[in-house]
Amino acid sequence: MGEILPREIHAVLIPVSGTRLLLPNATVAEIAQLADVEKIDGAPSWLLGRLPWREHMIPLVSFARMTGVNALDETRQARVIVLKTLDDRDGVMTHIGLLAQGLPRLTTITSDLLVRTDDGSRLLPGTTAHVLVRSDQAIIPDLHWIEAKVAQSLAA
């Protein structure tokens, strides 16, 4: 018997280096200020460091640098979108910070409002799909891939 899917999904459009990411609202734990980032020696350029959040130090990631969407991140109005991780890593990495250029916008997604704009080939690593949400172009990121890359970099 097939799983019954919800008719609508509450989501957020997150501004990231000239594009938008589309994520389910349930993956966002909080929107935080960009401050007190602690650099990580030998980390790739997309792993910006660790920042304090609720008595934890969480990794801060630049999606734009990680995936090659854009090599530079604007930090003037930057925020940190704290995401809940999807993969259980023994409680070691429960959240990841994602650098955003501004505040996310809430939206409700239904099947008729979401149109895939790619053919599934030639997607950048860390990208699941390019979509059109109403009149907004967006990228659906591959959170499992991002988490795996962060975990691999922190373990090195």
Backbone as CSV, one residue per row, in Angstrom:
resi,resn,N_x,N_y,N_z,CA_x,CA_y,CA_z,C_x,C_y,C_z
1,MET,0.851,-1.178,0.000,0.000,0.000,0.000,0.895,1.238,0.000
2,GLY,0.592,2.209,-0.844,1.411,3.412,-0.977,1.260,4.334,0.213
3,GLU,2.317,5.080,0.449,2.323,6.059,1.536,1.527,7.284,1.101
4,ILE,0.706,7.801,1.981,-0.075,8.993,1.690,0.811,10.211,1.918
5,LEU,0.967,11.014,0.872,1.803,12.195,0.957,0.967,13.399,1.355
6,PRO,1.586,14.357,2.064,0.827,15.553,2.446,0.463,16.365,1.204
7,ARG,-0.637,17.080,1.278,-1.083,17.907,0.148,-0.237,19.159,0.015
8,GLU,0.303,19.606,1.133,1.165,20.778,1.106,2.302,20.606,2.097
9,ILE,3.414,21.248,1.778,4.599,21.195,2.637,4.973,22.633,2.974
10,HIS,5.197,22.890,4.241,5.685,24.197,4.667,7.187,24.204,4.429
11,ALA,7.644,25.225,3.712,9.043,25.270,3.301,9.598,26.679,3.495
12,VAL,10.922,26.782,3.290,11.584,28.080,3.340,12.441,28.243,2.094
13,LEU,12.445,29.451,1.572,13.349,29.837,0.495,14.471,30.635,1.147
14,ILE,15.685,30.122,1.030,16.842,30.703,1.718,17.752,31.367,0.681
15,PRO,17.996,32.684,0.813,18.888,33.359,-0.137,20.353,32.974,0.120
16,VAL,20.989,32.425,-0.916,22.387,31.979,-0.797,23.137,32.403,-2.054
17,SER,24.008,33.364,-1.926,24.919,33.806,-3.000,24.262,33.891,-4.374
18,GLY,23.229,34.699,-4.491,22.609,34.949,-5.779,21.587,33.915,-6.214
19,THR,21.331,32.923,-5.399,20.300,31.938,-5.701,19.471,31.712,-4.441
20,ARG,18.551,30.785,-4.498,17.755,30.425,-3.323,17.783,28.925,-3.157
21,LEU,17.797,28.491,-1.906,17.647,27.078,-1.586,16.234,26.870,-1.093
22,LEU,15.648,25.742,-1.458,14.313,25.385,-0.991,14.449,24.193,-0.066
23,LEU,14.015,24.373,1.176,14.097,23.311,2.187,12.784,23.220,2.950
24,PRO,12.447,22.017,3.406,11.280,21.911,4.290,11.519,22.722,5.559
25,ASN,10.520,23.414,6.008,10.637,24.221,7.223,11.060,23.374,8.423
26,ALA,10.683,22.109,8.433,11.001,21.220,9.557,12.498,20.983,9.719
27,THR,13.300,21.253,8.684,14.751,21.053,8.811,15.441,22.235,9.473
28,VAL,14.756,23.377,9.581,15.360,24.589,10.149,15.095,24.641,11.644
29,ALA,16.182,24.690,12.410,16.055,24.783,13.862,15.958,26.232,14.321
30,GLU,16.723,27.107,13.655,16.778,28.499,14.103,17.506,29.337,13.065
31,ILE,17.289,30.638,13.123,18.066,31.591,12.339,18.909,32.368,13.339
32,ALA,20.227,32.339,13.130,21.151,32.931,14.102,21.991,34.020,13.448
33,GLN,22.598,34.841,14.276,23.527,35.864,13.809,24.855,35.221,13.437
34,LEU,25.539,35.804,12.480,26.876,35.353,12.111,27.865,36.059,13.027
35,ALA,28.431,35.321,13.968,29.382,35.902,14.919,30.228,34.806,15.555
36,ASP,31.408,35.186,15.985,32.304,34.306,16.751,32.630,33.002,16.036
37,VAL,32.885,33.076,14.737,33.239,31.871,13.980,34.685,31.504,14.295
38,GLU,34.871,30.277,14.709,36.205,29.747,15.042,36.722,28.969,13.838
39,LYS,37.836,29.422,13.273,38.410,28.772,12.088,38.859,27.349,12.428
40,ILE,38.852,26.490,11.408,39.308,25.107,11.550,40.544,24.954,10.670
41,ASP,41.679,24.664,11.270,42.918,24.514,10.520,42.805,23.392,9.490
42,GLY,43.244,23.683,8.273,43.268,22.677,7.222,41.916,22.336,6.621
43,ALA,40.874,23.079,6.989,39.528,22.796,6.468,39.411,23.305,5.030
44,PRO,38.564,22.660,4.223,38.313,23.182,2.879,37.680,24.574,2.961
45,SER,37.776,25.344,1.874,37.300,26.740,1.903,35.798,26.848,2.195
46,TRP,35.028,25.822,1.861,33.578,25.868,2.100,33.203,25.607,3.552
47,LEU,34.124,25.029,4.328,33.885,24.813,5.763,34.445,26.035,6.479
48,LEU,33.598,26.991,6.758,34.015,28.305,7.233,34.495,28.304,8.673
49,GLY,34.201,27.250,9.413,34.612,27.149,10.811,33.504,26.557,11.654
50,ARG,33.624,26.816,12.942,32.594,26.398,13.900,32.084,27.643,14.602
51,LEU,30.809,27.608,14.966,30.273,28.723,15.715,29.470,28.216,16.895
52,PRO,29.450,29.012,17.973,28.681,28.588,19.154,27.189,28.731,18.896
53,TRP,26.477,27.678,19.279,25.017,27.693,19.172,24.466,26.786,20.262
54,ARG,23.688,27.368,21.177,23.044,26.619,22.268,24.005,25.648,22.968
55,GLU,25.090,26.179,23.442,26.089,25.407,24.209,26.792,24.327,23.393
56,HIS,26.726,24.425,22.068,27.431,23.500,21.179,28.254,24.316,20.192
57,MET,29.243,23.677,19.601,29.974,24.276,18.487,29.535,23.517,17.238
58,ILE,28.916,24.230,16.306,28.406,23.570,15.102,29.210,24.030,13.878
59,PRO,29.379,23.148,12.893,30.111,23.534,11.687,29.294,24.537,10.867
60,LEU,30.003,25.501,10.269,29.383,26.513,9.416,29.820,26.256,7.981
61,VAL,28.844,26.104,7.089,29.095,25.707,5.708,28.652,26.803,4.745
62,SER,29.451,26.998,3.701,29.050,27.834,2.581,28.580,26.898,1.469
63,PHE,27.269,26.842,1.245,26.725,26.002,0.177,27.279,26.458,-1.168
64,ALA,27.396,27.761,-1.353,27.866,28.309,-2.623,29.275,27.813,-2.947
65,ARG,30.169,27.853,-1.995,31.538,27.377,-2.214,31.589,25.854,-2.335
66,MET,30.814,25.177,-1.524,30.836,23.714,-1.492,30.407,23.114,-2.822
67,THR,29.427,23.710,-3.441,28.863,23.145,-4.664,29.363,23.814,-5.934
68,GLY,30.059,24.933,-5.808,30.555,25.634,-6.974,29.551,26.592,-7.584
69,VAL,28.449,26.860,-6.879,27.457,27.821,-7.362,28.096,29.208,-7.447
70,ASN,28.924,29.540,-6.461,29.581,30.833,-6.392,30.772,30.696,-5.455
71,ALA,31.901,31.286,-5.804,33.102,31.159,-4.976,33.151,32.187,-3.855
72,LEU,32.338,33.219,-3.935,32.359,34.283,-2.932,31.023,34.372,-2.221
73,ASP,31.099,34.670,-0.935,29.884,34.841,-0.138,29.832,36.263,0.384
74,GLU,28.712,36.898,0.225,28.495,38.227,0.782,28.166,38.051,2.263
75,THR,28.849,38.801,3.124,28.621,38.630,4.569,28.017,39.867,5.228
76,ARG,27.715,40.922,4.456,27.166,42.133,5.070,25.856,41.879,5.804
77,GLN,24.919,41.206,5.185,23.637,40.922,5.823,23.490,39.425,6.087
78,ALA,24.616,38.769,6.261,24.596,37.310,6.400,23.926,36.866,7.695
79,ARG,23.283,35.732,7.594,22.678,35.042,8.728,23.154,33.601,8.678
80,VAL,22.932,32.911,9.761,23.232,31.481,9.808,21.905,30.752,9.967
81,ILE,21.631,29.873,9.020,20.440,29.038,9.112,20.907,27.745,9.770
82,VAL,20.450,27.494,10.970,20.836,26.286,11.700,19.895,25.167,11.272
83,LEU,20.487,24.152,10.640,19.716,23.025,10.129,19.871,21.811,11.024
84,LYS,18.786,21.092,11.208,18.851,19.798,11.896,19.452,18.801,10.918
85,THR,20.383,17.983,11.376,20.952,16.983,10.480,19.974,15.827,10.314
86,LEU,20.062,15.174,9.168,19.163,14.066,8.851,19.758,12.719,9.221
87,ASP,21.088,12.616,9.101,21.767,11.350,9.375,22.209,11.301,10.822
88,ASP,21.909,10.223,11.498,22.305,10.060,12.888,23.795,9.754,12.946
89,ARG,24.551,10.634,13.503,26.001,10.454,13.635,26.367,10.338,15.112
90,ASP,25.649,9.463,15.802,25.900,9.196,17.225,25.881,10.469,18.071
91,GLY,25.035,11.410,17.720,24.904,12.631,18.499,26.076,13.583,18.353
92,VAL,27.043,13.278,17.488,28.226,14.118,17.327,27.900,15.380,16.524
93,MET,27.150,15.215,15.461,26.823,16.360,14.603,25.303,16.405,14.437
94,THR,24.654,17.095,15.342,23.191,17.149,15.310,22.659,18.341,14.514
95,HIS,23.524,19.344,14.297,23.127,20.543,13.565,24.290,21.038,12.715
96,ILE,23.938,21.730,11.642,24.911,22.372,10.754,24.435,23.797,10.523
97,GLY,25.372,24.732,10.523,25.049,26.108,10.175,25.264,26.325,8.686
98,LEU,24.327,26.985,8.044,24.395,27.266,6.614,24.413,28.776,6.442
99,LEU,25.452,29.293,5.775,25.561,30.731,5.565,24.510,31.184,4.555
100,ALA,23.746,32.211,4.923,22.705,32.760,4.045,22.886,34.269,3.962
101,GLN,22.481,34.834,2.843,22.571,36.272,2.652,21.184,36.885,2.832
102,GLY,20.747,36.951,4.058,19.433,37.513,4.347,18.550,36.499,5.045
103,LEU,17.325,36.880,5.219,16.375,36.041,5.956,15.604,35.117,5.015
104,PRO,15.347,33.900,5.469,14.527,32.977,4.673,13.092,33.488,4.567
105,ARG,12.424,33.060,3.524,11.024,33.413,3.328,10.196,32.136,3.397
106,LEU,9.187,32.154,4.255,8.294,31.005,4.380,7.412,30.894,3.146
107,THR,7.132,29.675,2.755,6.242,29.428,1.627,5.558,28.088,1.832
108,THR,4.452,27.903,1.179,3.750,26.623,1.210,3.835,26.023,-0.181
109,ILE,4.253,24.761,-0.244,4.459,24.087,-1.513,3.344,23.060,-1.726
110,THR,2.768,23.107,-2.905,1.839,22.060,-3.333,2.376,21.516,-4.659
111,SER,1.884,20.387,-5.076,2.395,19.765,-6.302,2.213,20.656,-7.527
112,ASP,1.171,21.487,-7.563,0.987,22.344,-8.738,1.828,23.619,-8.680
113,LEU,2.431,23.931,-7.532,3.248,25.139,-7.412,4.740,24.866,-7.564
114,LEU,5.120,23.615,-7.701,6.528,23.239,-7.776,6.790,22.574,-9.121
115,VAL,7.652,23.196,-9.922,7.963,22.680,-11.249,9.473,22.461,-11.342
116,ARG,9.858,21.247,-11.683,11.280,20.960,-11.864,11.748,21.590,-13.173
117,THR,12.897,22.276,-13.138,13.385,22.983,-14.320,14.648,22.369,-14.905
118,ASP,15.122,21.261,-14.354,16.277,20.571,-14.917,15.840,19.193,-15.385
119,ASP,16.693,18.528,-16.123,16.354,17.188,-16.610,16.976,16.078,-15.753
120,GLY,17.586,16.474,-14.630,18.191,15.491,-13.732,19.638,15.163,-14.049
121,SER,20.135,15.660,-15.157,21.541,15.419,-15.489,22.325,16.716,-15.302
122,ARG,23.597,16.583,-15.187,24.520,17.709,-15.043,24.215,18.598,-13.836
123,LEU,23.725,18.036,-12.773,23.518,18.797,-11.545,24.837,18.894,-10.796
124,LEU,25.051,20.008,-10.131,26.246,20.171,-9.316,26.183,19.218,-8.121
125,PRO,27.332,18.754,-7.642,27.319,17.933,-6.419,26.624,18.702,-5.292
126,GLY,25.864,17.997,-4.491,25.146,18.632,-3.390,23.806,19.214,-3.791
127,THR,23.431,19.004,-5.052,22.185,19.542,-5.577,21.279,18.394,-6.010
128,THR,20.045,18.392,-5.546,19.071,17.372,-5.921,18.255,17.784,-7.138
129,ALA,17.870,19.061,-7.202,17.050,19.535,-8.320,17.062,21.053,-8.378
130,HIS,16.767,21.560,-9.580,16.474,22.975,-9.790,14.970,23.049,-10.016
131,VAL,14.335,23.983,-9.316,12.880,24.062,-9.382,12.410,25.501,-9.530
132,LEU,11.165,25.612,-9.928,10.473,26.892,-9.967,9.341,26.788,-8.954
133,VAL,9.336,27.708,-7.991,8.282,27.775,-6.977,7.554,29.096,-7.210
134,ARG,6.359,28.984,-7.750,5.630,30.160,-8.220,6.528,30.871,-9.236
135,SER,7.063,32.034,-8.904,7.954,32.731,-9.843,9.413,32.719,-9.392
136,ASP,9.725,31.969,-8.342,11.083,31.928,-7.792,11.853,30.703,-8.263
137,GLN,13.035,30.921,-8.848,13.951,29.833,-9.155,14.616,29.419,-7.848
138,ALA,14.826,28.124,-7.640,15.454,27.645,-6.414,16.184,26.334,-6.677
139,ILE,17.050,26.009,-5.745,17.789,24.745,-5.758,17.342,23.941,-4.547
140,ILE,17.082,22.671,-4.759,16.838,21.777,-3.634,18.175,21.100,-3.342
141,PRO,18.761,21.393,-2.185,20.072,20.813,-1.874,19.952,19.363,-1.418
142,ASP,21.042,18.616,-1.575,21.123,17.230,-1.108,21.730,17.252,0.298
143,LEU,20.871,17.304,1.301,21.340,17.443,2.680,22.166,16.246,3.145
144,HIS,21.841,15.043,2.690,22.635,13.867,3.072,24.068,14.004,2.556
145,TRP,24.236,14.446,1.318,25.559,14.644,0.721,26.338,15.714,1.476
146,ILE,25.659,16.830,1.787,26.306,17.925,2.518,26.776,17.462,3.885
147,GLU,25.912,16.751,4.600,26.278,16.239,5.928,27.461,15.290,5.844
148,ALA,27.455,14.411,4.857,28.563,13.457,4.689,29.880,14.182,4.421
149,LYS,29.857,15.223,3.571,31.070,16.000,3.266,31.571,16.724,4.512
150,VAL,30.675,17.279,5.294,31.074,17.974,6.517,31.689,16.984,7.503
151,ALA,31.028,15.852,7.712,31.542,14.829,8.629,32.916,14.332,8.187
152,GLN,33.072,14.110,6.890,34.355,13.645,6.345,35.450,14.700,6.576
153,SER,35.146,15.956,6.372,36.129,17.021,6.569,36.487,17.207,8.031
154,LEU,35.513,17.063,8.912,35.796,17.207,10.348,36.602,16.034,10.888
155,ALA,36.451,14.867,10.267,37.174,13.667,10.722,38.623,13.654,10.231
156,ALA,38.902,14.425,9.186,40.255,14.421,8.588,41.266,15.113,9.472
